[in-house]
């Protein structure tokens, strides 16, 4: 019975680690850092919050730098 508990614990830890890694990928600070010039150029009049800046950047996807595009894709 202890063996089953151990396996369940390992499974939950693995699931939690995956969720933690995904949350790091969608970190808004990373997007702000990688897309700073694009936000200033294309979305300076957009009020932050509720993913409005991300929506603005996605609308300008063709004009974004490769670094910003990569950071933005992490939100999908």
Long-range contacts (C-beta under 8 A, 24 or more apart in sequence): 25-74, 26-74, 26-75, 30-71, 30-74, 31-57, 31-68, 31-71, 31-72, 31-74, 31-75, 33-71, 34-67, 34-68, 34-70, 34-71, 35-64, 35-65, 35-67, 35-68, 35-71, 35-72, 37-65, 38-63, 38-64, 38-65, 38-68, 51-75
